[in-house]
Structure formats: structure tokens, C-alpha cells
Amino acid sequence: MGKIVKVSGPLVVATGMEEANMADVVRVGEQRLIGEILNMTGGDASIQVYEETAGLGPGAEVVTTGAPLSVELGPGLIETIYDGIQRPLEVIHEKSGSNNLPRGVEVPALDREKVWQFTAVAKPGDQLTGGDVLGTVQETDSILHKIMLPPNMKGTLVSIEEGNFTVTQTIAVLKQADGSLVELPMMQKWPVRVGRPYKRKYPPHSPLQSGQRIVDTFFPVAKGGTAAIPGPFGSGKTVMQHALAKWSDVDLVIYIGCGERGNEMTDVLREFPELIDPRTGQSLMKRTVLIANTSDMPVAAREASIYTGITIAEYFRDMGYAVAVIADSTSRWAEALREMSGRLEEMPGEEGYPAYLSSRLAQFYERAGEVACLGSEERRGSLTAVGAVSPPGGDLSEPVSQATMRIVKVFWALDSSLAYRRHFPAINWLNSYSLYLDSLRPWYDEHLGKAFLQNREWAMAVLQEEASLNEIVQLVGKDSLSAADQITLETAKMIREDFLQQNSFMDVDAYSEYDRQARMLALIREYDARCRTAAERGCTIADLFTVPVREKIGRAKSVPAGEYQAAYAEMDAEMEQQIEAVAQKGDGAL
């Protein structure tokens, strides 16, 4: 037990803490506020308190729990809304009757009274190792929760029972190598700052299908990959992350609202239960865990929320599921690091951020990946990490954006000028990139044909050429360009407006499957090629741009899901006839 000698906002310094260890969770003062030891100097401990420290003064007692900050893992995680240190907000609201978090509240993360139907998979006498599945619980209609042996255990299963249990009741008994017996409940704990182990990590081989054309076709992220969404205020970061959460072909979504505005987080909490999961037809919350740590909550808990979320994600990854972690935003998390670093009087780095900013970001993103899970059974799970970055004024040269760019392999740069023009998703195709294209090429070639990536590279070249031509147009006007350059501008406009732009209010356009994307892009490229051939035969450019099929291609994304293949084939046939008719006029003129 120690005594407080200094209070500086969320930072508390206590003496007499010789028995404590680095990273231990402690209880501070009469209200037993929860905190974590950041550093030790002899018997003096610097503690970050995860709650408001108003009223706390020198002389108050500090008691260590002897354990690091950990999360409870077991049935009951899905559909729950937690704060940054895994306190269930809805339960606290019911208990306190207040909309604000009362200080010192102690509520278990997993419901200790709820009973779950446990079905055994392992049998007495089985030799088990860490990660082996003991049994299953049908947590939601879409998620079968696998109860696994904790990673650091192995031995012989002495007994196991089926039936209805709470998360703390014993379901099995394990005899370890030293002869000791261990009672196993359905719940296990894991320290948040330590990545959960796995057998091996695989290189990415399949894309995360989001249904957003600019993501899937132009800048794909692999399952088990890392991506960042940087952008200024109002450019659509949160909307983009909502789209990923709803449409991505993953089994579970962990959404971390890290330091976001309270009204934005309120929108998430209201919308997610009402959103229908396109995979199951049920509420999206049936495969979602929400972590809400808004900007008015204690800053120290904001720093912990990222680790809480990714540890829960690793737990489901270990079951063999594909999981997506969506963090909104890592800039607010970095600001929390900066504040705590300043209070610890550490040497500041660029713009006041701590010198270890890059390494902390890397520790977060490097926990993503596609892995072979622990256990005797062959299981593969993937964890995809997508973080939003909120650079002040949209300046991508600031430290958090630059450090993130050095780590992640996909960069979706949002552009406020596109957002103001109502072009969504407002991802700037000239500033964004994906480093997964080469590793995903075999998947694309197998499932969509070699022409898909060829069309993608052609479209990128057209957009880049358009950017160059726009400078000439501003000087001398569009009419002074050659026929080929005018066709390039028209084709680029089609790619931007008819392909990349999506309308989330139209059900048929909010999500676009890969086959549809491939056919749409091929249609635009075919239009471009036919126009160039016709222009060489002497026809006027205006006639080519006003053929009736041109308008049909513009509306191709609104064709109903079951009809687009036939409709696109019909457009292709009409295009051939109409452009040939225009070209024949050119032949006559020649």
C-alpha cells in the first residue's frame, strides 16, 4: 500500500510502492479509482488514473492489484458497449441511473449471472494444448463462440460437463504436467498490452471485400492487412468506417470510438443496432463489439481503448474468425499519449508527441495479420486493422499521419474538396495507394480474370492523365485539345462519376460486388476504345459523347442486382451499333 504525494490531472505519483510492478493496475483513494503504473523509480510509482481525479489529494492510499490491465474474454462480449477499459456502459447506466460515468464504479465486464448453453467438444482423457477448443456456446445466430484452453496451459483433461453455466462456473478440470489440477471456467483474462500468441503468420492472399468500388478495385486491403483513412474534418472518415463495418466480408467487427465527439458516438450507438447485416439479415450488432471512449472521458482511458479493442479482436481471431478492428481515430489516441508524456516530463519529440509515437503505432498495427491459430486443430483466423487519422487542418505532413504511412500498407486519403462536391467515398485517387496489389494478383486472376487488374491499371493511368490535361485546359480551354485528349477527359469523367462515386442512400449502389465492378469498368474501357477508333475515322467528338448508350452507362450502377449482367451485355451491343453509326458519318465526311 502506498501514499499519494502528487496529483497532476490524470497523473498521480505515489510513494511506498516497492511491492508493485510496472504496468500493475492499482486502486486509488477512498473511491478506489482505477489506474495503471506507468513507471517506477525506487518505491515511487507514476500512475495514470482512468477516471476523473478531482478531489484526490496527497496522503490518499494506493493499493496494487498485482495484475496488469487485462480484459475478460468469454461469452457475452458481442452486442455489448464498453468504455476504454472494458466497463459495460449499459450496465453502469442501469446501476447508477446517470448518463455520466460515476467514479470508482466496479462492474464486471462479462455478466456473472447470465447462463449460457455449453456444448462440450473435448472428452476426458484428451491431451490438450493452449488454444484447443473445449466446447462451444451459440452466442448469437451468426457467431458460434468457441471456449478455448488459455494459450499458456496444457495437460490432460480430467473431466468436462455440458449444460447451462455462467462464465465463472467450472466447466472442465485440467491436470497439468506437474500433477496440479486446474478448474476451467468459460471466461479467461488476457493483458491488453501483450499480443495473443499464434503458430505462424501467413502472407495475405485474399482481399477484404467492402463493396466500395474505389476500395475493392483501386486500393484493396487484404484480409489480415492494415489500412489508414486520413482526412480533415467533414471529409467522411466516420461514414467510410461505417460502410466498412456494415459491408466488409468479415465475421466480426470491433468498433473503437477513441476520443471521438460524443454526438458522433451517439450516432454509432443508435445506428448500429438498426443496421441490417447483409450477410444474415439481422441486426449488425449481432456480430459487433462497440468500445465507446468519447473526447469528454478521461484521457488516460482513451490511450487504453485501442489495446482493449485489439485484444478482444485477437480472441475471436484465435477461434478462426475473420475480424476487422476499426479505430476512430488514432490521432485522438496519439493526443492522449502526448498529454500523458508531458505530465511524465518526458523529452518531447516532433510537435510535442513522445519520441516513441511511431513504435506504439507499430505495436498496434503489427497485431493484425492472417495466422495459424494455436491448438491441435488446424484453424486460420485473420485480423484486419483500419485506423482513421484526423490531421489538424488536413495536413498529412504532421507526425501521426507520417508515422502511420510508414507502417500501414493501404492509405485511403480523404479529400475535403471531393466531399464538398458530394463525391463519396471522398477518397482521392491520386494521393491514395495500396501495397497489396501484387500479393492479391493471383486471387484476382483466378476469380475475376487477368483483364480485371489490367482495366484497373488502365483506369488509374487515365485519371492521372486527366490531372495533367486539366492544367492545359485551364490555360487554353477544352476545345483546343486533340480528339484523343478530349476522349481521355470524357472517359476520366465516366470513371469518376459513373464508377468511383457511390450513393449510400440507394440500396443497389451502397454495395457493389466484385463481378459487377469488373463488368462496369470493362464497359467504360470498351466505350473509350470504340470512341478512339471512331474518332480516327473522322467523326465529330460531340456526336460520340451524345450517343444514347452514354447516358445508359452513366446509370449502370443503378441497375438492380439480379439484372445487371444482362443489362450490361445489352449496353455493350448497343454501344457497338451506335458508335459504328456515328463512325460511318465520319467515313462519309472523309
Backbone torsions as a table, in degrees:
resi	resn	phi	psi	omega
1	MET	NA	132.8	-179.5
2	GLY	-118.3	176.9	179.2
3	LYS	-124.9	140.5	178.3
4	ILE	-73.5	135.6	175.2
5	VAL	-118.5	-15.0	-178.3
6	LYS	-153.7	139.5	174.2
7	VAL	-127.8	121.7	178.8
8	SER	-131.9	88.1	-176.3
9	GLY	61.1	-128.1	-179.9
10	PRO	-78.2	-5.0	-179.4
11	LEU	-96.3	128.2	179.2
12	VAL	-124.2	135.7	175.6
13	VAL	-110.7	129.3	-178.2
14	ALA	-126.9	146.7	175.2
15	THR	-107.2	167.0	179.6
16	GLY	75.0	29.1	-176.7
17	MET	-106.2	32.7	-177.0
18	GLU	-58.4	-31.7	-177.1
19	GLU	-80.6	-11.5	-177.8
20	ALA	-83.9	165.1	178.4
21	ASN	-123.6	161.6	173.8
22	MET	-55.7	139.4	176.3
23	ALA	73.2	5.6	176.2
24	ASP	-66.3	144.9	170.8
25	VAL	-83.5	136.0	-178.7
26	VAL	-127.2	162.3	173.5
27	ARG	-113.7	129.5	-169.9
28	VAL	-115.5	128.9	173.1
29	GLY	73.1	-177.8	-178.3
30	GLU	-65.2	-31.4	-178.9
31	GLN	-81.7	-0.6	178.5
32	ARG	53.5	53.3	176.0
33	LEU	-66.5	142.7	-177.4
34	ILE	-87.8	137.0	-179.9
35	GLY	-147.8	174.5	-177.6
36	GLU	-138.1	136.2	-179.6
37	ILE	-76.0	124.1	-179.5
38	LEU	-91.1	-43.4	175.9
39	ASN	-151.0	159.7	-177.9
40	MET	-124.9	134.3	173.1
41	THR	-130.0	96.7	-172.6
42	GLY	64.6	-122.7	178.2
43	GLY	-95.6	3.6	179.3
44	ASP	-92.1	132.8	-179.1
45	ALA	-122.2	131.4	171.4
46	SER	-93.7	123.7	-171.4
47	ILE	-121.2	130.0	170.4
48	GLN	-93.6	124.3	-176.9
49	VAL	-95.6	130.1	-175.6
50	TYR	-85.5	11.8	179.9
51	GLU	-137.2	168.6	-179.9
52	GLU	-62.7	131.0	-174.7
53	THR	-100.5	10.1	179.3
54	ALA	-57.5	133.3	179.7
55	GLY	90.4	-9.7	179.1
56	LEU	-83.0	135.9	-177.5
57	GLY	-140.9	172.4	178.4
58	PRO	-57.0	144.1	179.9
59	GLY	97.9	-16.9	179.2
60	ALA	-68.0	151.1	-175.0
61	GLU	-83.9	148.6	175.0
62	VAL	-127.6	126.2	-177.8
63	VAL	-120.9	127.5	178.5
64	THR	-85.1	144.7	176.4
65	THR	-88.3	-14.4	179.6
66	GLY	78.9	10.2	-178.8
67	ALA	-136.2	148.9	177.5
68	PRO	-74.2	168.7	177.0
69	LEU	-61.8	119.1	-173.7
70	SER	-131.3	160.0	174.8
71	VAL	-112.7	150.6	175.3
72	GLU	-90.1	129.0	-175.8
73	LEU	-120.2	124.5	-179.3
74	GLY	169.3	-176.0	178.4
75	PRO	-58.5	138.5	-179.2
76	GLY	113.0	-6.1	179.5
77	LEU	-70.9	-43.5	-174.5
78	ILE	-68.8	142.8	-178.2
79	GLU	76.1	1.1	-178.1
80	THR	-94.1	148.0	176.8
81	ILE	-111.0	117.2	-178.1
82	TYR	-110.7	163.0	167.6
83	ASP	-92.1	-170.2	-172.3
84	GLY	-65.6	-20.7	179.8
85	ILE	-116.1	30.2	173.1
86	GLN	62.4	43.4	168.8
87	ARG	-98.6	128.7	-176.7
88	PRO	-71.2	113.5	-171.8
89	LEU	-68.6	-37.8	-178.8
90	GLU	-66.7	-38.6	178.5
91	VAL	-66.3	-41.4	179.2
92	ILE	-64.2	-38.9	179.1
93	HIS	-62.7	-43.8	178.6
94	GLU	-65.5	-37.2	-176.9
95	LYS	-72.9	-40.2	-174.3
96	SER	-95.2	-24.7	-176.5
97	GLY	71.7	14.0	-177.6
98	SER	-119.9	149.8	176.2
99	ASN	-80.2	-13.9	178.6
100	ASN	-101.2	150.2	179.5
101	LEU	-71.2	116.5	175.6
102	PRO	-70.2	145.8	-177.3
103	ARG	-75.0	142.6	175.2
104	GLY	77.0	7.3	-178.7
105	VAL	-66.2	136.9	179.5
106	GLU	-122.3	105.1	179.4
107	VAL	-130.8	129.8	179.1
108	PRO	-65.0	147.1	-178.1
109	ALA	-66.9	-37.6	178.6
110	LEU	-107.1	138.4	-178.5
111	ASP	-61.6	120.1	-178.3
112	ARG	-80.7	-12.6	-175.7
113	GLU	-103.1	-23.5	-176.9
114	LYS	-67.2	137.4	-177.8
115	VAL	-101.9	135.0	-179.7
116	TRP	-118.4	144.4	177.8
117	GLN	-83.0	109.8	-177.1
118	PHE	-99.9	128.7	177.2
119	THR	-114.2	119.6	-175.9
120	ALA	-73.8	143.6	174.5
121	VAL	-114.2	-43.7	177.9
122	ALA	-76.1	162.1	-179.0
123	LYS	-125.9	151.3	176.0
124	PRO	-54.9	136.9	-178.6
125	GLY	97.7	-13.8	179.1
126	ASP	-65.7	139.6	172.2
127	GLN	-86.7	116.0	-174.0
128	LEU	-113.1	149.1	173.5
129	THR	-127.2	164.7	-177.0
130	GLY	-52.4	132.7	-179.3
131	GLY	96.8	-13.6	178.5
132	ASP	-66.6	144.8	-176.7
133	VAL	-83.9	123.4	176.0
134	LEU	-82.8	-38.6	-177.8
135	GLY	-177.3	-173.1	-175.3
136	THR	-133.1	155.5	173.9
137	VAL	-133.1	127.6	177.2
138	GLN	-79.9	90.2	-173.6
139	GLU	-71.3	-48.9	171.8
140	THR	-132.4	174.9	-178.4
141	ASP	-59.9	-30.9	-175.0
142	SER	-100.5	-13.0	-175.3
143	ILE	-121.5	117.8	172.0
144	LEU	-93.8	110.7	-175.7
145	HIS	-80.8	119.5	-179.9
146	LYS	-93.3	122.1	178.0
147	ILE	-86.1	113.5	-172.7
148	MET	-109.6	153.3	172.1
149	LEU	-68.3	132.4	179.4
150	PRO	-52.8	144.8	-172.5
151	PRO	-57.0	-28.1	-174.6
152	ASN	-94.3	15.5	-178.4
153	MET	-119.4	153.1	168.2
154	LYS	-160.1	158.1	-179.0
155	GLY	159.3	-162.1	-178.3
156	THR	-104.7	133.1	178.9
157	LEU	-76.9	118.7	-178.5
158	VAL	-83.9	-46.6	-178.8
159	SER	-152.6	155.9	176.3
160	ILE	-152.7	141.9	-175.9
161	GLU	-124.3	144.9	172.0
162	GLU	-100.0	159.6	175.8
163	GLY	137.1	-160.2	-178.1
164	ASN	-98.3	125.0	-177.0
165	PHE	-139.3	154.5	166.5
166	THR	-85.0	171.8	-175.4
167	VAL	-70.3	-16.8	-178.1
168	THR	-100.7	-10.3	179.9
169	GLN	-75.9	150.0	-178.4
170	THR	-74.5	126.9	176.9
171	ILE	-107.8	-20.1	-176.9
172	ALA	-154.9	159.3	176.0
173	VAL	-124.8	130.1	-177.5
174	LEU	-114.3	133.8	174.8
175	LYS	-100.3	117.1	-177.8
176	GLN	-83.5	173.5	-174.9
177	ALA	-61.4	-30.2	-179.7
178	ASP	-84.2	4.9	177.5
179	GLY	91.1	-7.5	-179.2
180	SER	-75.0	147.9	178.8
181	LEU	-101.7	134.9	-179.6
182	VAL	-121.4	126.2	175.8
183	GLU	-84.5	130.3	-175.2
184	LEU	-110.6	118.0	170.5
185	PRO	-89.0	-179.8	177.7
186	MET	-76.4	-20.4	-176.2
187	MET	-95.6	143.4	171.2
188	GLN	-134.2	160.8	178.7
189	LYS	-115.5	151.1	178.3
190	TRP	-147.6	133.9	178.8
191	PRO	-66.2	133.8	-170.0
192	VAL	-71.3	-26.1	-175.6
193	ARG	-89.1	5.0	179.4
194	VAL	-116.8	122.0	179.1
195	GLY	-66.3	139.7	178.5
196	ARG	-71.7	138.7	-173.8
197	PRO	-74.3	161.2	177.5
198	TYR	-149.5	169.7	-178.7
199	LYS	-73.3	-54.5	-179.3
200	ARG	-157.1	160.2	178.0
201	LYS	-109.7	136.0	-177.7
202	TYR	-101.0	151.7	171.1
203	PRO	-68.2	147.2	-178.3
204	PRO	-65.4	144.7	-177.6
205	HIS	-137.7	-12.3	179.4
206	SER	-134.5	145.5	-177.5
207	PRO	-79.7	153.0	170.0
208	LEU	-82.6	112.2	-175.5
209	GLN	-84.7	116.3	-174.5
210	SER	-104.4	-16.0	-176.4
211	GLY	80.2	-1.3	176.2
212	GLN	-97.6	119.8	-169.6
213	ARG	-62.6	-39.2	-178.6
214	ILE	-68.3	-26.2	177.6
215	VAL	-80.6	-54.4	-172.8
216	ASP	-66.9	-39.6	-175.8
217	THR	-90.2	-44.4	-172.2
218	PHE	-92.4	-47.9	-173.1
219	PHE	-132.7	69.3	-174.9
220	PRO	-72.9	150.7	170.9
221	VAL	-112.4	140.2	-179.1
222	ALA	-82.1	154.8	170.7
223	LYS	-65.6	125.7	-173.8
224	GLY	90.4	8.8	-178.3
225	GLY	-97.8	-175.0	-179.8
226	THR	-128.3	141.3	-179.9
227	ALA	-145.7	152.7	176.8
228	ALA	-128.6	144.6	177.7
229	ILE	-120.0	90.2	177.5
230	PRO	-89.8	149.4	177.5
231	GLY	175.2	152.7	179.5
232	PRO	-72.9	175.4	179.6
233	PHE	-58.3	132.8	175.2
234	GLY	83.0	8.9	-177.3
235	SER	-92.1	-5.5	172.7
236	GLY	103.5	26.9	178.8
237	LYS	-62.6	-49.6	-176.5
238	THR	-66.1	-40.0	178.3
239	VAL	-61.5	-42.4	179.5
240	MET	-62.5	-40.9	-179.7
241	GLN	-69.9	-34.2	175.5
242	HIS	-62.6	-41.8	179.3
243	ALA	-62.8	-41.0	178.1
244	LEU	-64.5	-41.8	-179.2
245	ALA	-63.6	-37.9	-175.6
246	LYS	-79.1	-43.8	-166.6
247	TRP	-101.3	-17.4	-175.6
248	SER	-61.8	143.2	-178.4
249	ASP	-85.2	62.9	174.8
250	VAL	-117.2	162.8	-178.6
251	ASP	-82.2	-35.0	-178.3
252	LEU	-138.7	150.8	176.1
253	VAL	-124.6	128.7	172.7
254	ILE	-109.3	111.4	-177.2
255	TYR	-103.8	120.3	-177.9
256	ILE	-110.7	111.1	173.4
257	GLY	-90.1	93.9	-170.6
258	CYS	-102.4	99.6	178.1
259	GLY	73.7	17.8	179.8
260	GLU	-78.1	162.7	177.5
261	ARG	-62.6	145.1	-176.6
262	GLY	-60.3	-37.6	-178.6
263	ASN	-68.5	-33.7	177.3
264	GLU	-66.7	-42.7	-179.9
265	MET	-67.1	-34.3	176.5
266	THR	-62.1	-41.6	177.3
267	ASP	-59.9	-42.1	179.0
268	VAL	-61.8	-46.7	-177.2
269	LEU	-65.1	-30.0	178.8
270	ARG	-81.8	-39.8	-172.6
271	GLU	-78.6	-42.1	-173.1
272	PHE	-58.0	-43.7	178.8
273	PRO	-63.9	-24.8	-177.8
274	GLU	-90.4	-19.1	179.4
275	LEU	-68.9	138.5	-179.8
276	ILE	-95.5	126.5	178.0
277	ASP	-70.7	117.3	-178.0
278	PRO	-64.9	-16.8	-178.7
279	ARG	-82.4	-33.4	-174.9
280	THR	-118.0	-16.0	-177.2
281	GLY	79.0	5.4	-179.9
282	GLN	-110.4	-177.4	-179.8
283	SER	-61.4	140.9	179.6
284	LEU	-61.6	-25.1	-179.2
285	MET	-64.8	-17.6	-179.6
286	LYS	-66.6	-11.7	175.3
287	ARG	-135.6	31.8	-175.2
288	THR	-131.8	141.5	168.5
289	VAL	-119.1	126.4	-179.0
290	LEU	-106.0	133.4	173.7
291	ILE	-118.9	112.5	-174.5
292	ALA	-108.2	112.8	176.3
293	ASN	-134.4	86.7	-171.5
294	THR	-75.7	170.1	-173.4
295	SER	-66.7	-18.5	179.3
296	ASP	-91.1	-2.7	176.8
297	MET	-82.6	160.1	-178.6
298	PRO	-51.9	135.6	-171.1
299	VAL	-65.4	-30.3	-177.8
300	ALA	-65.4	-37.6	-179.9
301	ALA	-67.9	-26.7	176.2
302	ARG	-62.0	-40.6	180.0
303	GLU	-64.3	-34.4	-178.2
304	ALA	-79.2	-23.4	-170.9
305	SER	-62.6	-36.2	179.1
306	ILE	-60.2	-44.3	-178.0
307	TYR	-71.0	-37.1	176.9
308	THR	-59.1	-46.8	-177.9
309	GLY	-64.4	-44.3	-174.8
310	ILE	-75.2	-25.4	175.7
311	THR	-69.8	-41.6	175.4
312	ILE	-61.8	-39.4	179.2
313	ALA	-64.4	-41.2	178.9
314	GLU	-63.2	-34.7	179.2
315	TYR	-61.6	-45.6	178.4
316	PHE	-72.6	-32.3	174.1
317	ARG	-59.2	-39.0	-179.1
318	ASP	-65.0	-19.2	176.0
319	MET	-79.8	-9.2	-178.3
320	GLY	100.3	13.5	-179.1
321	TYR	-91.5	157.2	170.0
322	ALA	-90.8	121.6	-173.9
323	VAL	-122.7	141.7	173.5
324	ALA	-117.2	128.8	174.2
325	VAL	-104.3	122.8	-179.0
326	ILE	-117.0	112.3	-175.9
327	ALA	-107.6	122.4	-176.9
328	ASP	-131.5	95.8	6.3
329	SER	-136.9	156.3	-179.1
330	THR	-71.4	-18.3	175.9
331	SER	-66.1	-41.6	178.6
332	ARG	-66.9	-34.7	176.7
333	TRP	-65.1	-42.2	178.6
334	ALA	-65.0	-34.7	176.8
335	GLU	-64.6	-36.2	176.0
336	ALA	-65.1	-41.5	175.7
337	LEU	-58.8	-42.7	-178.0
338	ARG	-64.7	-41.6	-179.3
339	GLU	-65.7	-44.5	-179.8
340	MET	-67.3	-36.3	178.9
341	SER	-64.5	-40.2	178.3
342	GLY	-64.6	-40.3	179.3
343	ARG	-69.0	-28.1	176.3
344	LEU	-80.9	-1.6	178.9
345	GLU	60.6	36.7	175.7
346	GLU	-79.3	157.7	178.3
347	MET	-66.3	121.4	-178.0
348	PRO	-75.7	151.2	174.2
349	GLY	-101.2	-148.4	-177.1
350	GLU	-63.7	132.6	-179.6
351	GLU	54.7	27.5	176.2
352	GLY	84.3	-7.4	178.2
353	TYR	-69.8	150.6	179.2
354	PRO	-65.2	154.5	-178.3
355	ALA	-63.5	-21.6	-177.6
356	TYR	-93.8	16.7	-179.7
357	LEU	-56.5	-48.3	-177.1
358	SER	-62.1	-41.8	-177.8
359	SER	-68.6	-34.9	177.8
360	ARG	-68.1	-40.6	176.1
361	LEU	-62.2	-41.5	179.7
362	ALA	-63.9	-39.2	179.1
363	GLN	-61.1	-35.1	178.3
364	PHE	-70.8	-53.9	-174.4
365	TYR	-69.4	-29.9	-178.8
366	GLU	-72.1	-9.5	175.5
367	ARG	-80.5	-4.6	172.6
368	ALA	-78.9	165.0	176.1
369	GLY	144.6	164.3	172.3
370	GLU	-100.2	123.9	-170.4
371	VAL	-130.2	158.5	166.2
372	ALA	-87.4	118.9	-173.9
373	CYS	-72.6	155.4	174.9
374	LEU	-64.5	155.0	177.0
375	GLY	119.1	163.4	-179.2
376	SER	-70.4	-34.5	-179.5
377	GLU	-75.5	140.3	178.3
378	GLU	-76.6	112.8	178.6
379	ARG	-134.9	141.5	173.8
380	ARG	-119.4	133.0	175.3
381	GLY	-129.7	157.5	178.2
382	SER	-133.0	147.6	177.7
383	LEU	-130.5	114.7	179.3
384	THR	-104.5	127.1	-178.1
385	ALA	-108.7	123.1	177.8
386	VAL	-124.2	117.7	-178.5
387	GLY	-116.8	136.4	173.2
388	ALA	-86.8	144.6	176.0
389	VAL	-122.7	131.3	-177.1
390	SER	-115.5	76.4	-177.9
391	PRO	-68.1	136.2	179.0
392	PRO	-57.9	125.2	179.6
393	GLY	67.9	12.7	-179.4
394	GLY	73.9	18.0	-177.5
395	ASP	-83.1	105.2	-176.6
396	LEU	-77.7	-0.8	177.3
397	SER	-87.8	-1.9	-178.8
398	GLU	-74.6	160.9	-167.4
399	PRO	-58.9	-40.1	-176.0
400	VAL	-66.8	-43.4	178.4
401	SER	-63.6	-44.5	-177.9
402	GLN	-66.0	-42.2	179.0
403	ALA	-64.8	-38.7	179.2
404	THR	-66.5	-40.7	-179.6
405	MET	-63.2	-29.5	179.8
406	ARG	-74.8	-17.0	-173.0
407	ILE	-104.5	-48.9	-173.2
408	VAL	-79.1	161.3	-178.2
409	LYS	-107.2	-6.4	176.4
410	VAL	-130.9	132.9	-176.5
411	PHE	-129.7	107.9	177.7
412	TRP	-99.8	94.5	-175.4
413	ALA	-81.9	111.9	179.0
414	LEU	-80.0	147.6	-173.9
415	ASP	-126.6	119.9	-177.1
416	SER	-66.1	-29.7	179.3
417	SER	-66.3	-35.5	175.1
418	LEU	-67.6	-40.5	179.9
419	ALA	-63.8	-39.8	179.4
420	TYR	-66.9	-27.0	176.8
421	ARG	-86.0	7.3	-179.9
422	ARG	63.1	34.0	174.6
423	HIS	-97.8	107.2	179.9
424	PHE	-123.6	144.8	-6.9
425	PRO	-63.6	139.2	-173.6
426	ALA	-84.8	47.7	-180.0
427	ILE	-88.1	124.1	180.0
428	ASN	-77.0	116.2	-173.6
429	TRP	-74.1	-15.1	179.8
430	LEU	-88.7	-25.5	-177.5
431	ASN	-100.9	-12.7	-176.2
432	SER	-90.6	162.9	177.0
433	TYR	-157.6	161.0	172.4
434	SER	-138.1	129.1	179.2
435	LEU	-96.7	10.3	-179.2
436	TYR	-95.9	-3.8	-172.3
437	LEU	-58.4	-43.6	-178.2
438	ASP	-66.4	-41.5	-178.6
439	SER	-72.8	-23.2	179.3
440	LEU	-92.4	-7.4	-176.6
441	ARG	-54.6	-44.6	178.6
442	PRO	-58.5	-37.9	179.5
443	TRP	-65.1	-45.9	-179.9
444	TYR	-62.7	-44.6	-178.7
445	ASP	-62.4	-37.4	-178.4
446	GLU	-72.9	-43.5	-171.9
447	HIS	-93.3	-27.4	-174.7
448	LEU	-123.4	-6.6	-179.2
449	GLY	89.6	157.2	-176.8
450	LYS	-65.8	-24.2	-177.0
451	ALA	-66.1	-23.9	-175.0
452	PHE	-61.7	-54.1	-179.3
453	LEU	-69.9	-29.7	175.6
454	GLN	-63.7	-42.5	177.1
455	ASN	-65.6	-36.7	178.5
456	ARG	-63.3	-44.9	179.8
457	GLU	-66.7	-36.9	175.6
458	TRP	-61.8	-45.4	-178.5
459	ALA	-63.3	-41.4	177.7
460	MET	-62.2	-40.4	179.4
461	ALA	-64.4	-39.3	179.1
462	VAL	-63.5	-44.5	-179.2
463	LEU	-65.1	-37.8	178.1
464	GLN	-68.7	-38.3	178.0
465	GLU	-66.8	-35.1	177.6
466	GLU	-61.2	-41.5	179.9
467	ALA	-60.2	-37.0	177.9
468	SER	-71.0	-42.2	-178.2
469	LEU	-67.3	-31.0	-178.9
470	ASN	-61.1	-32.3	177.8
471	GLU	-65.9	-39.5	178.4
472	ILE	-68.5	-41.4	-178.9
473	VAL	-59.8	-39.3	-179.7
474	GLN	-65.8	-25.8	-179.3
475	LEU	-87.3	-47.8	-170.6
476	VAL	-119.1	-4.3	178.6
477	GLY	91.7	156.3	-175.1
478	LYS	-70.2	-34.0	-174.2
479	ASP	-67.3	-20.1	-178.5
480	SER	-80.7	-8.5	-179.5
481	LEU	-75.4	157.5	175.1
482	SER	-70.2	165.5	179.4
483	ALA	-59.8	-41.2	-178.8
484	ALA	-63.2	-40.3	180.0
485	ASP	-69.9	-36.0	177.6
486	GLN	-66.6	-36.6	176.1
487	ILE	-65.8	-38.4	177.6
488	THR	-59.7	-44.6	179.6
489	LEU	-64.4	-40.5	179.6
490	GLU	-67.1	-41.8	179.0
491	THR	-64.6	-42.2	178.4
492	ALA	-61.5	-38.8	177.0
493	LYS	-62.3	-40.4	177.8
494	MET	-64.3	-42.1	179.5
495	ILE	-62.3	-43.7	-177.5
496	ARG	-68.1	-51.8	-170.1
497	GLU	-87.7	-36.0	-174.6
498	ASP	-93.8	-19.5	-177.1
499	PHE	-114.2	-55.7	-173.3
500	LEU	-74.4	-35.0	-177.9
501	GLN	-76.6	132.3	179.1
502	GLN	-128.1	151.2	-179.3
503	ASN	-112.1	108.4	-176.8
504	SER	-72.4	-12.0	178.7
505	PHE	-85.8	-10.4	174.6
506	MET	-100.7	118.5	-177.5
507	ASP	-56.9	-37.1	-175.9
508	VAL	-73.0	-23.1	-177.6
509	ASP	-104.8	-15.2	-179.7
510	ALA	-63.9	-32.8	178.7
511	TYR	-128.9	130.8	-179.4
512	SER	-127.3	117.1	-178.4
513	GLU	-73.6	163.9	-173.7
514	TYR	-59.9	-43.2	-177.5
515	ASP	-60.7	-42.0	179.2
516	ARG	-63.9	-43.0	179.1
517	GLN	-60.2	-44.8	-178.3
518	ALA	-62.1	-42.4	-178.3
519	ARG	-69.6	-37.8	179.4
520	MET	-63.6	-46.3	-178.1
521	LEU	-66.6	-38.8	178.0
522	ALA	-63.0	-36.5	179.5
523	LEU	-64.2	-43.6	179.5
524	ILE	-65.8	-40.7	179.7
525	ARG	-66.0	-37.4	178.8
526	GLU	-64.3	-40.2	177.8
527	TYR	-61.0	-44.6	179.6
528	ASP	-60.3	-47.0	-177.5
529	ALA	-64.4	-42.7	-179.2
530	ARG	-66.8	-38.0	178.6
531	CYS	-64.1	-40.4	-179.3
532	ARG	-65.6	-40.1	178.5
533	THR	-65.1	-42.2	-179.4
534	ALA	-67.3	-38.4	-179.2
535	ALA	-63.4	-34.9	178.3
536	GLU	-66.4	-20.2	-179.6
537	ARG	-90.2	3.9	170.2
538	GLY	98.0	5.7	180.0
539	CYS	-76.5	161.9	-179.1
540	THR	-80.1	145.7	-178.6
541	ILE	-65.5	-39.0	-178.1
542	ALA	-59.0	-39.3	179.8
543	ASP	-65.3	-36.7	179.5
544	LEU	-66.5	-37.7	-175.7
545	PHE	-79.9	-10.6	-178.4
546	THR	-111.2	11.4	176.0
547	VAL	-62.7	144.1	-176.0
548	PRO	-55.8	-32.3	-176.5
549	VAL	-68.7	-22.4	179.1
550	ARG	-59.5	-42.3	178.7
551	GLU	-68.3	-36.3	178.6
552	LYS	-63.0	-41.1	178.3
553	ILE	-62.6	-36.9	178.3
554	GLY	-62.1	-26.8	-179.6
555	ARG	-103.7	12.1	-176.3
556	ALA	-61.6	-30.6	-176.9
557	LYS	-73.0	-13.0	179.8
558	SER	-96.8	3.9	177.3
559	VAL	-69.1	132.6	-178.7
560	PRO	-53.7	152.8	-171.0
561	ALA	-57.8	-40.0	-176.4
562	GLY	-82.2	-3.1	-172.5
563	GLU	-117.0	-5.9	-168.7
564	TYR	-67.5	-32.7	-177.1
565	GLN	-63.3	-48.4	178.9
566	ALA	-66.3	-40.6	-178.6
567	ALA	-63.6	-42.1	-179.2
568	TYR	-68.3	-37.2	177.0
569	ALA	-64.1	-38.8	178.0
570	GLU	-65.4	-41.3	177.9
571	MET	-61.5	-39.6	-179.5
572	ASP	-62.3	-43.3	179.7
573	ALA	-65.9	-43.3	178.9
574	GLU	-63.5	-39.0	179.9
575	MET	-59.3	-45.3	-179.2
576	GLU	-60.1	-45.1	-177.9
577	GLN	-67.4	-47.3	-173.4
578	GLN	-70.2	-41.3	-179.9
579	ILE	-71.6	-33.8	176.2
580	GLU	-64.3	-38.1	178.4
581	ALA	-64.1	-40.3	177.8
582	VAL	-66.9	-40.2	-178.9
583	ALA	-64.4	-35.6	179.8
584	GLN	-65.2	-32.0	174.6
585	LYS	-63.1	-38.5	178.1
586	GLY	-64.8	-37.9	177.8
587	ASP	-60.4	-40.9	-179.8
588	GLY	-66.3	-36.8	179.9
589	ALA	-66.5	-35.1	179.1
590	LEU	-71.0	NA	NA
